């Protein structure tokens, strides 16, 4: 069985993509990174650090990320967890004032198809 195609593993800064989270294991490919490919229609490319405000916002928008779903191997997220979010969901939360902080080094460059780098930098967890 062939492995799904992947886009190059580069972050929004044009550098090698760093891992987002191995606990819980995140990413479209469940490899701990926000890697992406043609099959990733949702563009799970923004490495975000969860906040209670964002989790409540997402749940209110119909995407409950905090409730465990063991049948899918999903532990449920809590404040402080890092997760590869869909770029559109992050942009939506940003517009609503509920966007979580992001880890630029672990955010895939494909996110820039949806989100402006300036906006990501405003919420960057890893800029000095």
SERO-4910 file (N, C-alpha, C, O; in steps of 0.05 Angstrom, whole numbers):
BEGIN
 pado doro    nc1    nc2    nc3   cac1   cac2   cac3    cc1    cc2    cc3    oc1    oc2    oc3
  Unk    A     17    -24      0      0      0      0     18     25      0     36     27     17
  Unk    A     13     43    -18     29     67    -21     23     87      1      0     89     10
  Unk    A     43    101     10     40    122     30     27    146     17     33    152     -6
  Unk    A     10    161     32     -2    185     20     20    206     13     40    208     27
  Unk    A     15    220     -8     34    241    -16     35    263      5     15    270     17
  Unk    A     59    274      9     63    296     28     76    319     14     93    316     -3
  Unk    A     68    343     23     82    366     14    109    368     29    111    356     50
  Unk    A    128    384     19    153    387     34    148    397     62    130    413     66
  Unk    A    164    387     81    161    394    109    176    419    116    197    419    128
  Unk    A    164    442    108    175    468    114    155    484    130    131    482    126
  Unk    A    165    501    148    147    517    164    143    545    151    154    550    130
  Unk    A    127    561    164    120    587    153    144    606    151    142    627    138
  Unk    A    166    599    164    190    616    163    209    606    141    231    616    138
  Unk    A    201    585    126    217    573    105    239    554    115    257    548    100
  Unk    A    237    546    140    256    527    152    244    500    155    220    496    151
  Unk    A    260    480    162    249    453    167    227    453    188    230    467    209
  Unk    A    206    439    183    183    438    201    190    423    227    201    401    226
  Unk    A    185    435    250    190    422    275    165    408    285    143    415    276
  Unk    A    168    388    303    144    374    314    126    394    329    135    413    341
  Unk    A    101    388    328     81    404    343     75    390    370     77    403    391
  Unk    A     67    364    369     61    350    394     61    320    390     50    309    370
  Unk    A     74    306    408     73    277    409     56    267    432     50    243    434
  Unk    A     47    286    449     29    279    472     10    302    477     16    320    492
  Unk    A    -14    302    464    -24    280    447    -11    281    419     -2    302    410
  Unk    A    -12    259    406     -1    257    379    -20    272    360    -44    266    359
  Unk    A     -9    291    345    -25    308    328    -17    305    299      2    290    292
  Unk    A    -30    320    282    -23    321    253    -42    304    236    -52    284    245
  Unk    A    -45    313    212    -62    298    193    -52    270    190    -68    251    187
  Unk    A    -26    266    190    -14    239    187     -9    226    214      2    204    215
  Unk    A    -17    239    236    -12    229    263     18    222    267     25    200    276
  Unk    A     35    241    259     64    238    262     76    258    281    100    260    284
  Unk    A     58    274    294     68    294    313     74    321    300     80    340    314
  Unk    A     72    322    274     79    346    259     54    355    243     36    340    238
  Unk    A     54    381    236     32    392    220     37    389    191     33    407    175
  Unk    A     48    366    183     52    360    155     26    359    140      5    356    152
  Unk    A     27    363    114      3    364     98      8    351     71     31    346     64
  Unk    A    -13    346     57    -11    334     30    -38    338     16    -56    350     28
  Unk    A    -40    329     -9    -64    333    -24    -89    322    -11   -111    333    -15
  Unk    A    -87    301      5   -110    289     18   -120    305     42   -142    300     53
  Unk    A   -103    324     52   -110    340     75   -127    363     67   -118    386     66
  Unk    A   -153    358     61   -171    379     51   -175    401     72   -180    424     65
  Unk    A   -173    394     98   -177    414    119   -152    431    125   -154    449    141
  Unk    A   -130    425    113   -105    439    118    -99    441    148    -98    463    159
  Unk    A    -94    418    160    -87    417    189    -58    425    193    -41    409    198
  Unk    A    -53    451    190    -26    461    187    -17    481    207      7    488    208
  Unk    A    -35    491    224    -27    511    245    -23    497    271    -41    486    283
  Unk    A      2    498    281      8    487    307      0    507    328     12    528    331
  Unk    A    -20    501    343    -32    519    363    -31    508    391    -34    483    395
  Unk    A    -27    525    410    -28    517    438    -57    524    448    -65    547    449
  Unk    A    -71    503    457    -98    505    465   -102    523    489    -86    524    507
  Unk    A   -124    538    488   -133    554    511   -162    546    517   -176    536    499
  Unk    A   -171    551    541   -199    546    547   -218    562    530   -238    552    520
  Unk    A   -211    587    524   -227    605    508   -230    594    479   -252    593    468
  Unk    A   -208    584    468   -209    573    441   -225    547    441   -241    543    423
  Unk    A   -220    529    460   -234    504    461   -264    508    463   -280    494    450
  Unk    A   -273    527    479   -301    534    482   -312    545    456   -334    539    447
  Unk    A   -296    563    443   -305    575    418   -308    553    397   -328    552    382
  Unk    A   -288    535    394   -289    514    374   -313    496    379   -327    488    360
  Unk    A   -318    489    404   -341    472    410   -367    486    402   -385    473    391
  Unk    A   -369    511    407   -392    527    400   -396    528    370   -419    533    361
  Unk    A   -375    525    355   -376    525    325   -380    497    314   -379    493    289
  Unk    A   -384    477    332   -390    450    322   -366    432    320   -368    410    309
  Unk    A   -343    441    330   -318    425    329   -308    421    357   -291    436    367
  Unk    A   -319    401    371   -312    395    399   -285    381    400   -283    358    395
  Unk    A   -265    396    408   -238    385    411   -231    377    439   -210    365    444
  Unk    A   -249    382    458   -243    377    486   -254    350    496   -244    339    517
  Unk    A   -274    339    483   -286    314    492   -270    290    480   -266    288    456
  Unk    A   -261    272    497   -247    248    487   -265    232    468   -289    229    473
  Unk    A   -253    221    447   -267    203    428   -249    179    424   -235    176    404
  Unk    A   -249    160    444   -232    137    443   -235    120    418   -216    107    409
  Unk    A   -259    120    407   -264    104    383   -248    114    359   -244     99    339
  Unk    A   -238    139    361   -221    150    340   -193    154    350   -176    166    335
  Unk    A   -187    144    373   -160    148    385   -154    177    392   -131    186    392
  Unk    A   -176    192    398   -173    220    405   -177    224    435   -198    218    445
  Unk    A   -156    235    449   -158    237    478   -173    261    488   -179    262    512
  Unk    A   -181    279    471   -193    305    480   -170    323    488   -151    315    500
  Unk    A   -173    349    482   -152    368    487   -159    385    511   -183    389    518
  Unk    A   -138    395    524   -142    413    547   -123    437    543   -105    436    526
  Unk    A   -127    457    559   -110    480    558    -80    472    560    -73    456    577
  Unk    A    -64    484    543    -36    478    543    -27    457    523     -4    456    515
  Unk    A    -46    440    514    -39    420    493    -34    434    467    -45    455    462
  Unk    A    -16    423    452    -11    433    425    -25    415    405    -26    390    409
  Unk    A    -36    427    384    -51    411    364    -49    425    337    -48    449    335
  Unk    A    -49    409    316    -49    419    288    -78    426    280    -94    408    274
  Unk    A    -83    451    281   -110    461    274   -113    465    244    -94    470    230
  Unk    A   -138    464    235   -144    471    208   -139    501    205   -147    517    223
  Unk    A   -126    509    184   -119    537    180   -144    555    179   -144    577    190
  Unk    A   -166    545    167   -190    561    166   -202    565    194   -213    586    200
  Unk    A   -201    544    211   -211    547    238   -195    567    254   -207    583    269
  Unk    A   -169    567    250   -152    587    264   -159    615    255   -162    633    271
  Unk    A   -162    618    228   -169    645    218   -196    654    228   -200    678    234
  Unk    A   -215    636    229   -242    642    239   -240    651    269   -252    671    276
  Unk    A   -225    636    285   -222    643    313   -207    670    316   -213    686    334
  Unk    A   -188    675    298   -173    700    299   -193    724    294   -192    744    308
  Unk    A   -210    721    274   -229    742    268   -248    747    291   -258    769    295
  Unk    A   -254    725    307   -272    727    330   -258    735    356   -271    737    377
  Unk    A   -231    739    354   -216    747    379   -212    723    397   -207    728    421
  Unk    A   -212    698    387   -209    674    404   -186    657    395   -184    634    404
  Unk    A   -169    667    377   -147    650    366   -127    642    388   -120    659    405
  Unk    A   -119    617    388    -98    609    406    -70    617    396    -67    624    372
  Unk    A    -51    617    413    -23    623    405    -14    601    386    -23    579    387
  Unk    A      6    608    369     16    589    350     46    585    353     60    603    364
  Unk    A     56    563    344     84    557    344     93    558    315     88    539    299
  Unk    A    106    580    307    113    584    279    131    562    268    128    554    245
  Unk    A    150    554    284    170    534    275    156    507    269    167    490    254
  Unk    A    132    503    280    118    478    276     93    481    259     77    463    255
  Unk    A     89    505    248     66    511    231     74    508    202     93    522    193
  Unk    A     61    491    187     68    484    160     63    508    141     44    523    145
  Unk    A     81    512    122     79    534    103     53    535     88     45    556     78
  Unk    A     40    512     85     14    511     71     -7    529     85    -26    538     72
  Unk    A     -4    534    111    -23    551    125    -24    579    113    -44    592    115
  Unk    A     -2    587    100     -1    614     88    -20    617     64    -24    639     54
  Unk    A    -31    594     55    -51    596     34    -77    607     45    -94    617     29
  Unk    A    -81    607     71   -105    614     84   -101    637    104   -119    655    107
  Unk    A    -78    637    118    -73    656    139    -49    673    132    -29    664    121
  Unk    A    -50    699    139    -28    717    134     -6    713    155    -12    710    178
  Unk    A     19    713    146     41    710    164     41    731    185     49    726    208
  Unk    A     34    755    179     33    777    198     14    770    221     21    774    245
  Unk    A     -9    759    215    -28    751    236    -17    728    253    -19    728    278
  Unk    A     -4    709    240      8    687    255     29    697    274     31    689    297
  Unk    A     46    716    265     67    727    281     56    742    305     68    742    327
  Unk    A     33    754    302     21    769    325     13    749    347     13    757    371
  Unk    A      8    724    341      1    704    360     23    683    365     18    662    377
  Unk    A     47    690    356     69    670    358     77    665    387     81    684    402
  Unk    A     80    640    393     89    631    419    120    631    420    132    633    441
  Unk    A    132    628    396    161    624    395    177    647    383    199    643    373
  Unk    A    166    671    383    182    694    375    191    709    400    176    712    419
  Unk    A    216    717    400    227    731    424    217    760    424    225    775    443
***
